[in-house]
Amino acid sequence: MLISTESKNCNIILLTLCGLTTAYGTVIVLSNWRKNRQLRKKALKRRENEQLCMQQLLEQLANNYTKEEQAEILGLNAVELVSAAQQGKFSPLKILETYWTKAISCTKATNCITSVIKVAKAEAQELGACTDPSQFPLFGLPVSVKECYGIKDMDATIGLMSEINNLDLDDCVLVKVLKSLGAVPFVKTNLSQITFSLASGNPLFGDTSNPHRLEFTPGGSSSGEGALIGGGGSLLGFGTDTGGSIRFPSHLCGICGFKPTCNRLSLAGLHGPIPGHVNIATTIGPMARDVDTLVLAMRSILCPLMFELDPYIVPMPFDEKLFGCTKPLRIGYYVDDGFNKPVPAVQRAVMMAKKHLETSGHILVPYKIPNVERAWELFMSLCFADGGKRCKEILKNEDIDPVLVPLIQKLYFPKCLGKLGSFLVNLRNCWKSPRIAKDFSLLVEKERNISTVWNLEAQTFEYKAKFFSTWVQPEGNLDALIGPPSAMVAGPQKHFEDTTAILSYTALYVLLNCPAGCVPVTKVTQDDIDALKNYEGHFGDAWDKNTKDACMDSVGLPVGVQCITKPWKDELCLRVMLDLQKSVGLL
Ligand SMILES: CCCCCCCCCCCCCCCCCC(=O)NCCO
């Protein structure tokens, strides 16, 4: 009798607990659903408002200038345009309005712009009243910036709906510097969600298309810059690069992009997903149609104002001597990192670049990347040292971009089932693939403790030393390297999910903190595609198959080559890029 009363009580307690848990769970689910619905409404309104604003601006500007006047401005490169503006041939306002018109027509095709920077008009008018334009090295030049750059009274969402209308109180340092040099920041451009993939968009602003093939990706995360500059809607833009986000879209969109050594350009006032990374450090950098514009940008912004506004930037002005030195360089070249085999077009581009640089007088020697798999393990472990905690946190209540879903799923996978997971990943990929299984196990690893992180950092220093010891050679030390910017060229969006398979060529130089830039060298030919039919990659696994499938329909699309130098030799890297572009010519 006593037992049955007790067990009755137990049942009641259990049922009550179950009921309470279910009710609590339901309240949480409903409240998250409501929050998400509100965010979606806000996102829709934000997008519609911006599109309306762009349409109105286009209509206002429609009759301001003749087609011929606009064509004259659009036909100049940045150096020519600044000089024409300084001489009073075109007013900064006319240049701005011409580029606004062009940029809005680009975004109609590729969805590359997230916002028009309205204050640009007043800035252009103010510049127009200036009596000595020659004191401004970027006088009247419209400049586009990636959405994550802070601009006073504008939001910088990194593709998160929860950040809509969270307005910046001030301009970021780079924008302040650009304005002080006479440039006119005029639009913000699209990016991949939280900038943590090489995809092109996010649920807030949508995907961006490649200007050379609208059904294809322009790459990311600085996708909008790639598409806008590649489509002729901006002469100079600024992106960010933590794994390849400047160089990869440059490669896919047929433009030039430069990632400087970390701490040469200020990141102050930018919005990003993971502040605090040391060895996986974000850098900002210029993107443009030609290397001359990258040089103009770097030469101008490495100025006392930037060093004053951000005291943590190394106060190193542009090194004209290093940039201008004409001695032949010893340059290592490689067509394959041994980890992700590039498609034939990419390998051919590197061999073409080798020939061009030899013709310019440089000495090219074969080079082999040391132990790229170790670099990959270090990159992944440091990149996700927090077990992806921060990524998961900022994506709460958000719609997650489909391209990020596989990554986020892995970050949520229980560590205790990691081994089983790796095994299943191996099975699911049909082909046995140690690297895909390893990728999985690196991502399901949870938060690393402090000693593990210090250890990883120490091992990164060792890797860096080992890497540069291979530049010391009996016949003469290497000054630079050239190689692929990625194993792939542009293809349909769905093929650009597996970041490891795409990033190895660019992420390596983030880990090493080397200046690195991409220069367009050729376009994919039918012969490249015929050769691609026999492509099996190094592993014959799902990533290799994906690389092949992604690039099968790429005839006519641009192919770039990556140039790399030692840390702090940014100007030398730009010189190699310029020599390469001079001998290849503009594509
Ligand atoms: C040395 C070989 C390295 C291989 C690296 C493969 C890493 C795969 C990691 C997967 C996810 C990491 C995403 C980071 C993407 C960063 C993209 C980027 O540059 N964003 C710009 C933000 O400023």
The ligand as a Gaussian input file, in Angstrom:
#p B3LYP/6-31G(d) Opt

LIG

0 1
 C       47.115000      25.420000     -45.471000
 C       46.030000      24.701000     -45.982000
 C       44.833000      25.251000     -45.365000
 C       43.597000      24.592000     -45.794000
 C       42.524000      25.316000     -45.159000
 C       41.243000      24.706000     -45.283000
 C       40.404000      25.329000     -44.265000
 C       38.999000      24.999000     -44.326000
 C       38.323000      25.679000     -43.210000
 C       36.909000      25.706000     -43.371000
 C       36.221000      26.853000     -42.821000
 C       37.010000      28.083000     -42.633000
 C       36.322000      29.195000     -43.168000
 C       37.194000      30.381000     -43.194000
 C       36.824000      31.099000     -44.433000
 C       37.425000      32.400000     -44.439000
 C       37.065000      33.060000     -45.703000
 C       37.580000      34.444000     -45.658000
 O       38.690000      34.732000     -46.054000
 N       36.763000      35.343000     -45.106000
 C       37.099000      36.716000     -44.969000
 C       36.812000      37.204000     -43.647000
 O       37.605000      38.300000     -43.412000

